[in-house]
């Protein structure tokens, strides 16, 4: 499922789908505009970073919204 909230897209993986794989597949389909993935998972950071996404940790996101 997908919901759009302003400039933030929220995606949900299917129950049988690995969420990290779903996120990587989504990033692969996005146009070459700034894409930011917020995660503390180092493997996922490397995977989406290799696709050109900017990676931020949850602490960075919290610092921006506080």
Secondary structure, 3 states (H helix, E strand, C coil): CEEEECCEEEECCCCCCCHHHHHHHHHHHCCCCCCEEECCCHHHHHHHHHCCCEEECHHHHHHHHC
